[in-house]
Amino acid sequence: MNAPSSFVPAPALPAAFLDELRAGFAERCSTAQAVREQHGRDESVFDVPPPQAVVFAESEAEVARVVSLCAAHRVPVIPYGAGSSLEGHLLAVRGGVSLDVSRMARILRIDAEDLTATVQPGVTRKQLNEALRHEGLFFPIDPGADASLGGMAATRASGTNAVRYGTMRENVLGLRFVNANGEVVRTGSRAKKSSAGYDLTRLLVGSEGTLGVITELTVKVHPLPEAVSAAVCFFPGIDAAVRTAMQVIQLGVPIARCELLDANAIKAVNAHDKLGLKEAPMLLMEFHGSEAGVAEQAAATVQAVADEHGGEAFEWATTPEARTRLWTARHHAYLSGLQMRPGCRAVTTDTCVPISRLAENINASIDEVEAAGLPYFVVGHVGDGNFHMAYLLDPARPDELATAERLSAQMVARAIRLEGTCTGEHGIGLHKQGFLRDEAGDEAVAVMRALKAAMDPLGILNPGKIFTGPGPGD
Amino acid sequence: MNAPSSFVPAPALPAAFLDELRAGFAERCSTAQAVREQHGRDESVFDVPPPQAVVFAESEAEVARVVSLCAAHRVPVIPYGAGSSLEGHLLAVRGGVSLDVSRMARILRIDAEDLTATVQPGVTRKQLNEALRHEGLFFPIDPGADASLGGMAATRASGTNAVRYGTMRENVLGLRFVNANGEVVRTGSRAKKSSAGYDLTRLLVGSEGTLGVITELTVKVHPLPEAVSAAVCFFPGIDAAVRTAMQVIQLGVPIARCELLDANAIKAVNAHDKLGLKEAPMLLMEFHGSEAGVAEQAAATVQAVADEHGGEAFEWATTPEARTRLWTARHHAYLSGLQMRPGCRAVTTDTCVPISRLAENINASIDEVEAAGLPYFVVGHVGDGNFHMAYLLDPARPDELATAERLSAQMVARAIRLEGTCTGEHGIGLHKQGFLRDEAGDEAVAVMRALKAAMDPLGILNPGKIFTGPGPGD
């Protein structure tokens, strides 16, 4: 894809700036092509030059020093964690420095009695869960990729489990960040709730690096459930699967995960893993609770609801091995899906609507992509009303990308009509700036811009993301 | 109490302004002393002159008109809902207009399938629950008073039930507000989650009327639980009661309410209602779930944990009548407590700490108040680490108020040392502006001030709250 509209060719970094950066960081400041390119690529479809330098920070004080230098020289600074963004968040559309915090990867505290953990931003979710497991705890937010906690906060990530445990919005209690002046700001506390002033924590969560660089997070963690069971069931159509999910939630069953795979996704995992699953919309559910509660939920309530909607081949599993087998399809869906069209590039959508509108949104999107003739598959966090359609594109055919963009725009327009959002969990980044305006309205975007200008008057913090400007040169 | 430090005597309202207001609102614009005084009193201890005028708005367009007029004439505007603030939020410390939205009390939509409700800001929680009951749903946030949803959002209210269902922070999906220019801004959507730009919803939640006037809210609602049971138990000390609550939560039991009453609160309700309860720290718990789950939780797990901590007289109830009897003590605690010292005035604290620190915070606060010799009682939302100590003061003895303020300041300083907050659910208002700075730090308060200045450059929206200024005349 061509450069996004927010791309502005950047002047060379000032020599004095680079000298200071090198003096402070030695070999942890790099302008090598390979390092820069590695920090200039993510999972998005955009093609822009890499950042002009990369700095590996190892402490909050170092983050503050980099940001202060960038402010003094009006150089853009782009926080970098695990590089797993899907929306171009880490691309240097105005040039500048990629500030890599992946080495700030210490778990600072686990407070089991309070169900909190405090971590540096480069800690990944798998690393945190490994440490928590020994305490009988876990961190539920699972976006698929082994993303960094800092990046997950910055994009307000969620994934499976959100239907029960919420997203990063609900699970970050407080954080520390370096503001555009290079000062450290603390937000929140370890208390579960507070009415003390503006909710700066939640302003930073989802701010995509544009309001500050997150240097520490205190998150909620949860007791490992006494019992976990998983169930799969196949349905005659998307409608029936979604209605089943909706009713299970309405009945107050504390379902922890609720994932949909469409027939194409099943075909893909069958081809890849020889699973021999029925090639029909599949619902994959997980229940967390006590022994008695889990058995009761999965066996009785859910099966009855699924039966009512024509569910077939209901199967459930309580041992870890059996659960892993059931979940294989979901875990392999994305990579198996890509292999349905070897060499393809995927564009993935992320709309989220009220659950009563989800089937309509998915079915209309399927009708449109079928009419357009693009290969695709669907996976969905249906408990949240969120689904992803991956369009599988031939990189040599720009017409296919144009078609995918048209279909995506139709889908977003529909999601907004259905009272939903253009992005459930991936963020705005570069790709959805127009959609944000369509969704939130000019007034709300004007408020967001005013907040950005108040907190980053020079526009050095990840400029060109969420909305373009203000930034150096604007 | 004297006027707070943020009190600034206000000039008379401009005649042209009042003329325009009267032309637009006729008898719904009042400068009558009785109406003004009724809008100039809340549950706080401050004594300031009432607002200079009161306007009763009946629509969002009318709210926008009032705010626009106030902006044009630089007159402060103070949103008014049910008047149940404990922290002086509605007091006209810079004069101006009280904008009463209590007549905007329509429930606009209930979407049972999506578990959402959309309401005007004057709808009270009891009114909403009455409407939801017919759909098998409920709205869990219960701060005690029958507060308006707009006011509850503005103070980030919670109360009992938050341990399971969260606070207004977690339960507002989106809202509409009138900004300082008189424009309507929409935030959020009916989707359960979103990563679309800055979280303006949560910036408004807890903003205490200083960033905009909330004109509509979409909230999460919940299925009425299939089974509800309540349990009470008495403990040899606060420690044992809090440790019991902590372990129950750690075990992953989905407890919905978890309230503590100290021996003084029990004495008060015994005197008031002849309940004959043991005069010892009491834990009152409620469990929501399925028939099997609730029985299992309350009977087995919780009783075993309470036993370990020396709990006595464990009693539990599953019928509504039996539950109501158990809850009588909690519902009557505040009023009964006041009657322990007839004619007294109460100052109520609101610290919230990580639950592992709660017993220390309560016990030290009790030691201090006992040493000072003030009458008091304690009620606590212990599942959240939040408790309220009410100091019962003789209004004729200013020395008692001074003592209460000193004790309160000691308690807040301790709560902050214990990694908690000065206010779990009441807000900053007028009373805790110094505490906010102690808790959040100068850098965070500077960010909050920058946001306020960006969104309300003239300082007309509830000036003098949270922090003083910027405002007309500053």
Interface residues (C-beta under 8 A of the other chain):
Chain A: D111 A112 E113 D114 L115 T116 T155 R156 A157 S158 A162 G166 T167 R169 E170 N179 E183 V184 V185 R186 T187 S189 R190 A191 K192 K193 S194 S195 A196 G197 Y198 D199 L200 R202 L203 V205 G206 S207 L211 H222 P223 L224 P225 E226 M246 I249 Q250 L251 G252 V253 P254 H288 G289 S290 A292 G293 E296 Q297 T301 D350 C352 V353 P354 I355 S356 D384 G385 N386 I416 E419 G420 T421 C422 T423 G424 E425 H426 G427 I428 K432 F435 L436 E439 A440 G441 E443 A444 V445 V447 M448 A450 L451 K452 A453 A454 M455 I466 F467
Chain B: D111 A112 E113 D114 L115 T116 T155 R156 A157 S158 A162 G166 T167 R169 E170 N179 E183 V184 V185 R186 T187 S189 R190 A191 K192 K193 S194 S195 A196 G197 Y198 D199 L200 R202 L203 V205 G206 S207 L211 H222 P223 L224 P225 E226 M246 I249 Q250 L251 G252 V253 P254 G289 S290 A292 G293 E296 Q297 T301 D350 C352 V353 P354 I355 S356 D384 G385 N386 I416 E419 G420 T421 C422 T423 G424 E425 H426 G427 I428 K432 F435 L436 E439 A440 G441 E443 A444 V445 V447 M448 A450 L451 K452 A453 A454 M455 I466 F467
